[in-house]
Amino acid sequence: MLRRLVAACRIVSLCVAVAFAAKSGVGNLDRGDTRLLISECKLHALLRTQCAYVLATAFHETGGLMMPVRETFATSDDQAIACLDSAWAKGKLPWVTSPYWRQGWFGRGYSQLTHENNYRTVSIKLGIDLVSFPAKALIPEIAAKVLVMGLKEGWFTVSAIFHAH
């Protein structure tokens, strides 16, 4: 069963890599921080399929920008909070049980690090105070570590592709 799951994940990751290449332009390593993310993947000895997953995740979560962004693509923290408040008031966030963003715990980075407990966990794991300074999750080098190490070590919902090897 596990072998089938791993094989299926490899196929999915290859499909994601192809989709990433098609959307971003085949061989376009100069889009945003793509090279930084690849370097971080190499630093952590990720396989090509795992690196493809990292790149596809960053591409999806950043709207193709391949640069750390705030949730809602806001240009400031206040704007992100206002956008989320507006969506909440209009009932556009039915899966959200409480307004986590009002204390500054909205998504940031390549992976959209969200919620105080996740900022706290990542702060401990990286030895960087993201609880007192959540905007540090927008610094490309920090955001790259959050994404790559988070996927590799299972800080987020992870495909079996990272843990079957």
C-alpha positions as CSV (number, residue, x, y, z in Angstrom):
1,M,0.0,0.0,0.0
2,L,2.8,2.5,1.0
3,R,4.6,1.7,-2.3
4,R,1.5,2.5,-4.3
5,L,1.1,5.8,-2.4
6,V,4.7,6.7,-2.9
7,A,4.5,5.9,-6.6
8,A,1.3,8.0,-6.9
9,C,2.9,10.9,-5.1
10,R,5.9,10.7,-7.5
11,I,3.5,10.9,-10.4
12,V,1.7,13.8,-8.9
13,S,4.9,15.7,-8.1
14,L,6.1,15.2,-11.6
15,C,2.7,16.6,-12.9
16,V,3.0,19.5,-10.5
17,A,6.6,20.2,-11.8
18,V,5.4,20.1,-15.4
19,A,2.5,22.5,-14.5
20,F,4.9,24.8,-12.7
21,A,7.2,24.8,-15.7
22,A,4.4,25.5,-18.1
23,K,2.9,28.3,-16.0
24,S,6.2,30.0,-15.2
25,G,7.9,29.5,-18.5
26,V,10.0,26.5,-19.1
27,G,13.4,27.1,-17.6
28,N,12.5,30.5,-16.1
29,L,14.7,30.4,-13.0
30,D,14.7,34.1,-12.8
31,R,11.1,34.5,-11.7
32,G,11.0,36.0,-8.3
33,D,13.1,34.0,-5.8
34,T,13.1,30.7,-7.7
35,R,16.9,30.3,-7.5
36,L,16.8,31.0,-3.7
37,L,14.3,28.3,-3.2
38,I,16.2,25.8,-5.3
39,S,19.4,26.7,-3.3
40,E,17.4,26.0,0.0
41,C,16.2,22.7,-1.4
42,K,19.8,21.7,-2.2
43,L,21.0,22.8,1.2
44,H,18.5,20.4,2.7
45,A,19.3,17.6,0.2
46,L,15.8,17.4,-1.3
47,L,15.3,15.2,-4.2
48,R,14.2,16.7,-7.5
49,T,10.6,15.6,-7.0
50,Q,10.6,17.2,-3.6
51,C,12.1,20.4,-4.9
52,A,9.4,20.4,-7.6
53,Y,6.8,20.2,-4.9
54,V,8.4,23.1,-3.0
55,L,8.5,25.2,-6.2
56,A,4.9,24.3,-7.1
57,T,3.7,25.2,-3.5
58,A,5.5,28.6,-3.7
59,F,4.1,29.2,-7.1
60,H,0.5,28.5,-6.0
61,E,0.7,30.3,-2.6
62,T,2.3,33.4,-4.1
63,G,0.0,33.7,-7.1
64,G,3.0,32.9,-9.4
65,L,5.1,35.7,-8.0
66,M,7.7,33.4,-6.4
67,M,8.3,36.1,-3.7
68,P,7.0,36.1,-0.1
69,V,3.6,37.7,0.1
70,R,1.0,38.6,2.7
71,E,-2.3,36.8,2.7
72,T,-4.7,38.6,0.3
73,F,-1.6,40.0,-1.5
74,A,-1.9,43.1,0.7
75,T,0.9,45.6,0.6
76,S,0.7,46.3,4.3
77,D,-0.4,44.4,7.5
78,D,-3.3,46.9,8.0
79,Q,-4.5,46.2,4.5
80,A,-4.3,42.4,5.0
81,I,-6.4,42.7,8.2
82,A,-8.9,45.0,6.5
83,C,-9.3,42.6,3.5
84,L,-9.8,39.6,5.7
85,D,-12.2,41.5,8.0
86,S,-14.2,42.5,4.9
87,A,-14.3,38.9,3.6
88,W,-15.3,37.6,7.1
89,A,-18.1,40.2,7.3
90,K,-19.4,39.1,3.9
91,G,-19.4,35.4,4.9
92,K,-16.7,34.5,2.4
93,L,-14.6,32.6,4.9
94,P,-17.1,29.9,6.1
95,W,-14.3,27.5,7.1
96,V,-12.8,30.0,9.5
97,T,-14.1,29.8,13.1
98,S,-12.4,32.9,14.5
99,P,-10.6,35.9,13.0
100,Y,-7.1,34.7,13.5
101,W,-5.7,37.7,11.5
102,R,-6.7,40.5,13.9
103,Q,-3.6,39.9,16.1
104,G,-1.3,39.7,13.1
105,W,-1.3,36.0,12.6
106,F,-2.4,36.1,8.9
107,G,-0.5,34.3,6.2
108,R,3.0,35.4,5.2
109,G,5.8,34.1,3.1
110,Y,5.9,31.5,0.3
111,S,3.8,29.0,2.3
112,Q,1.4,31.5,4.0
113,L,2.5,30.8,7.6
114,T,-0.7,31.4,9.5
115,H,-2.0,31.3,13.2
116,E,-0.1,32.1,16.4
117,N,0.8,28.5,17.2
118,N,2.4,28.0,13.8
119,Y,4.4,31.2,14.2
120,R,5.5,30.0,17.6
121,T,6.5,26.5,16.4
122,V,8.5,28.0,13.5
123,S,10.2,30.5,15.8
124,I,11.4,27.6,18.0
125,K,12.4,25.4,15.0
126,L,14.4,28.2,13.3
127,G,15.6,30.1,16.3
128,I,14.1,33.3,14.9
129,D,11.5,35.3,16.8
130,L,8.6,35.4,14.5
131,V,6.1,35.7,17.4
132,S,7.3,39.2,18.3
133,F,8.1,40.1,14.7
134,P,5.8,38.1,12.4
135,A,6.7,40.3,9.4
136,K,10.1,38.6,9.4
137,A,8.2,35.7,7.7
138,L,8.3,38.0,4.6
139,I,12.2,38.0,4.4
140,P,13.0,35.8,1.5
141,E,15.8,33.8,3.3
142,I,13.5,33.2,6.3
143,A,10.5,32.4,4.1
144,A,12.5,29.9,2.1
145,K,13.6,28.1,5.3
146,V,10.0,28.0,6.5
147,L,8.8,26.5,3.3
148,V,11.6,24.0,2.7
149,M,12.1,22.9,6.3
150,G,8.4,22.9,7.0
151,L,7.6,20.6,4.1
152,K,10.7,18.4,4.8
153,E,10.0,18.0,8.5
154,G,6.3,17.9,8.4
155,W,5.4,21.2,10.0
156,F,2.5,21.5,7.5
157,T,0.2,19.1,5.8
158,V,2.6,17.1,3.7
159,S,2.5,14.6,0.9
160,A,4.1,11.2,1.5
161,I,6.7,12.2,-1.0
162,F,8.8,13.8,1.8
163,H,8.6,11.0,4.2
164,A,8.9,7.8,2.1
165,H,12.6,8.1,1.3
